[in-house]
Amino acid sequence: MSQSDLKKVRLSVHKNIGNKVKIRANRGRHKIDVTEGVISQTFPSIFLVEVENELNETTQTLSFSYTDVLTRDVQMQLI
């Protein structure tokens, strides 16, 4: 994993702020979370995704690191 790879992922996520994404996160021990949300903000080490809960109509903010995207612990797909 090099700095240029990290910069590419960071730039790609930053370009898609406001776009809807499907995120598949590997939480370990065969636990995989699949959520859909909107990329809301980016920071130097992490990015935030706003997820709407349809049952009680609230929003939740999830944070992911760019390193997790590079190591494929988090997989993103534009919707």
C-alpha positions in Angstrom: 0.0 0.0 0.0 1.6 3.2 -1.1 0.8 6.9 -0.6 -0.2 7.3 -4.2 -2.8 4.5 -3.9 -4.2 6.2 -0.8 -4.4 9.5 -2.6 -6.3 7.9 -5.5 -8.9 6.5 -3.2 -9.2 9.7 -1.3 -9.6 11.7 -4.5 -12.2 9.2 -5.9 -14.3 9.4 -2.7 -14.0 13.2 -2.6 -15.3 13.5 -6.2 -18.4 11.5 -5.2 -19.6 13.6 -2.3 -23.4 13.7 -2.5 -23.7 10.5 -4.5 -25.5 7.4 -3.3 -23.3 4.4 -2.6 -23.8 0.8 -1.5 -21.2 -0.2 1.1 -20.3 -3.8 2.0 -18.2 -3.7 5.2 -16.4 -6.8 6.6 -16.7 -6.5 10.4 -14.7 -9.7 11.2 -15.8 -13.2 12.3 -18.0 -13.7 9.2 -20.0 -10.5 10.0 -20.7 -8.4 6.9 -22.8 -5.3 6.9 -24.4 -4.1 3.7 -25.9 -0.5 3.7 -26.8 2.2 1.3 -26.2 5.8 2.0 -24.8 9.1 0.7 -21.2 10.2 1.0 -21.5 13.4 3.1 -18.0 14.5 4.0 -14.3 13.6 3.5 -11.4 14.2 5.9 -7.7 13.4 5.6 -8.1 9.9 7.1 -11.8 9.0 7.0 -15.0 9.7 5.1 -18.6 9.9 6.4 -21.7 8.2 4.9 -25.2 9.2 5.9 -27.6 6.3 6.2 -31.3 6.7 6.6 -33.2 4.3 8.8 -36.6 3.7 7.2 -38.2 2.2 10.2 -38.0 5.2 12.5 -37.1 7.8 9.9 -33.7 8.8 11.4 -30.3 9.3 9.9 -27.1 7.7 11.1 -23.6 8.8 10.2 -21.1 6.0 9.6 -17.3 6.6 9.2 -14.9 4.6 7.1 -11.2 4.9 6.5 -9.5 5.0 3.1 -7.2 2.3 4.3 -10.2 -0.1 4.8 -11.1 0.6 1.1 -7.6 -0.2 0.0 -7.4 -3.5 2.0 -11.0 -4.4 0.8 -12.4 -4.5 4.3 -14.9 -2.0 2.9 -16.2 -2.2 -0.7 -18.1 0.6 -2.3 -20.3 0.7 -5.3 -22.0 3.8 -6.8 -25.8 3.5 -7.2 
